[in-house]
Amino acid sequence: MRVNVIALQPDIAWENKAANFAKARQLLQRAAPEKNSLVALPEMFATGFSMNSDAIAEPGGGETEQFLSSLAKEFGVTLVAGAAMRGRDGKARNKALVFSPAGELICFYAKMRPFTPGAEDQHYTAGTKTTVFAWNDCTVSPFICYDLRFPELFRDAAARHRPALFVVVANFPEKRLTHWLRLLQARAIENQAYVLGANRVGSDPFYTYGGRSVVIDPQGEIIADAGAAEGFVKAQLDLANLRKYREGLPFLDDLKFSAA
């Protein structure tokens, strides 16, 4: 079975949700997704990586959720997108929201490792558990940016759920793009899984971003690359080949991992 994935790579307008909603729709139109594709938007796609959580973090059902719901339904895709959200406890969290082709919120993942060098931990509360969801007969696990530097998070998901695909939504700076690519490749190799990395381009008041949204196969090879310009990357994943690869080299059967 082959399934289609897309990562949108926008130049995000700083704290301008209306402009970023319009950009996301424009890029998705250009990408012309097949029905039932999985589409990823970067971390905090509607605002940029802003620590102004008092102003940008929304409660459930707010304008960002409404937009993502309508976008997923309009194009008939499963949508994974990063957004600053506020929970019922009043705390802001950096989340990846997942919407079905019917526009329903399937689940969310809250970033478990806030970027402490940028004081993210002072503005957003860390999540406490990994998350998976079903898509086209495979299991998918989403993560966010700085999480990528902590392989134990991915190992926890692998030990519990054996995801076929990891989706990493990010605002990864240009000066660390080599790390971005190597870490994505490492997570694919370690967990014998496909990895979809959705990054951004452009700049904000603090960083410049160089894109390189990619699709990586379970052996760590980059099979599609968006490059450094605004745009998108798309690829087909071969789930039958993944199963065959895992059966031929059952490394995950020897995984002995207990989450802290």
N, C-alpha and C positions, 0 to 999 in steps of 0.2 A: 504494500500500500504506500502510495506517495501522497504527501500533504504539503501545502503551500504556506510559507512564512514570509512576512515582510517587516522590515524595520524602517520607520520613517525618520528622516534626519533633518530636522528643521533648524533654522537660525531663529532662536527663541527671543522674542521681544521682552525686555525686562519688565516684569510685573504688569503685563498688558494682556489680560486674559482674552479679550475680544479679538485682538490681533493674532494671538496664538491659536485660538479656535479656528479662525479663518485659514491660517497657514496649514493646520493639520488636515482640514478638509481638502484643501487644494492639493497637498502632497498625496493624500490617499486617492483622490481622483486621478492624478497622474500615474500612480502605481497600478491602477486598474486591477484591483484584487479579484481573484476568483472567489466564488461563494465558499464559505466555510474556511477561508484562509485565517491564519492567526497573524494579527498586525500588532506591532509594538511601537509605542511612542516613548520618548526619553523620560527620565526622572524630572518631576516638576515641569512637565511640558508646557503648562499654561502660564507659568510665571518666571521660569528660570530658577536657579538654585539660590533662593532668597531665604535669609534668616528672619525676615519680617513676618514671622508667623502670626502675630496678632492681626495683621491686615489681610494675609492671603489664605490662611488655613480655613477651610469651609466645613460646615457640618454636613452630615450625610444628606443626600438629596439636593445639594446646592447646585450652582450653575455648572460647575465642572462635571459633576456626575450626570446631570441632565444632558450636557453636550455629548459626553462619551456614549451615553445610552442611545441617543439619537444617531450618532455616527455609526456605531456598531450595527444598529438596525437598518440604517439607510444602505449600507454596503454589504450587509449580510455576512459580517466577519466576527470572529472572536477578537476582542480588543484588550490589550494590556497597556496601561498608561500610568505614568507617575504623577502624583498630585499631593499637595499639602492638604491634609484633612484634620478635622477636629472631632474627637470621639465624644461619646455621651458623658465621659468623665471630664470633659472640658480641655483635655490635653491635646496638643497638636502632634501629629505624627506624619512622617514622610512615607507615603504608601504607594504601592502598585495596585491599581484597581483593575479588575477583570470583568468584562461584559460579554454576554453571549450575543449571537447573531439576532436574537429576539430583543436585544436591548436591556436584558436583565443583568443586574449586578450579581455575578456568580460568587465572587469571593474577593478578599483583599489580602495583601501582605504588607506588614509594617516593617520598615527597614530596621534590622537588628543591630547594625553597627553604624550609628550616626558618625559623621566625619568630624572627630574631635579636633583635628588641626584647624578646622574652619569654624569651630565652636557650635557645630550643629547640635551637639548633645545638650547645649544650653537653651535651645529653642524647640527641639523636637524630642519627644519621648521615644525611646527605643522599643521596637517590637520584641516579642518574647518567644516566637515559634516560627518555624518554616511553614510554608503553605503549598499545597498542590491542587490542581484541578484537572478534570478530564477534558480532552479535546481530540476529536477524530480518532477515538480508540487508543489514545496514548495519554500518558500522565505528564503534566507540565508543572515546573516549579519556578516561580518568579523570584528575582532578587534585585537589589538596588545598589548600584555604583560601588561604594566603599565596602559593601559586603563581599565583593569579589576578592579582596585581599585576605579573606578568612575562610580557608578551604573547609574548615570543620562545619561550617553552616551547610555547605553543599553536600558534605559527607553525611550529615544528619538526614537531609532529604533523600539521599541515595539509599541509605540504610533502611529508612522507613518505607520508601515508596518507589524506588527504582525509576525515577523520571526518565522518559525518553528525550525530553527537551528541557533545558534551563533557559529562561529569558532574563537577561540582565538589562535593566533600563538605567541610564546613567547621564550625568553631566561630567564626563571625564576630561580634564584639561589637556590641551595640546602637548604641553611639556612632559606629560606622563603617558602619551599614547603608546609607546613601546610596552610599558607595563600593562596597559589595557589589553593589548593584543595577546601578550604572552600569558597573562592570567586567564583570559578567556580560553585560550588553547589548553592550558593546564587543567582547568576545570572540566573541559570536554574529555581529555585523555584519562584523567583520574576516575571519572564517573561513567565512562563509556556511553556518552550521551551527546546529542546535538546541543549546540549553544547558539542562541540568537542574542547579539549585543546591539542595543539601540542607544546611540550617542547623539550629540548635537554638534552644530557648528556655530560660528559667530563668536560674540564676546558679551560679557556682562561687566559690571563695575570692578570685578575682581580677577576674572580669568578669561583666557582665550581658549576656544575649543576647536578641535581639528577633525571631528567626525570619526571616520573609520568604523561605521556600523557594519557588522559582519555576521555571516553565518558560518559556523565551524562544525565540521563533522566529528564523529566520535573518536577518530584517530588524531584529532588536533589540526586537521588541514582546513585552511580558509577556503570555502567553496564559493563565496560571494562577498563582495566588498563595495560599500557605497563610496569609498574615497573620501576626499576632504571637502567636497562642495555640498551645498544643500541638495537634498534629494531623497533617495530611498534605496534599499537593497532588497532583493527578493530571491527566493530559492525554493526548490523542492527537497523535502526530506524523504528518504527511502526507509520506511519503518521495517520492512521485511529484511533489508540488509542489516539494519541495526540489530534485529533479533538474531540473525544468523551470526553476526560478529560476536555478540554476547554469549551465544551458545558455544561458539568455537573457542573462545577465550573467556571462560567464566570467572574473570577476576573478582566481580562483585560478590560471588559466592563466598569468597574469603574475607569479605569486609567485616571486621569486628570493631564496631564503633558504638559508643554510648555517649549521647549528648549530655553535656554538663547540666 
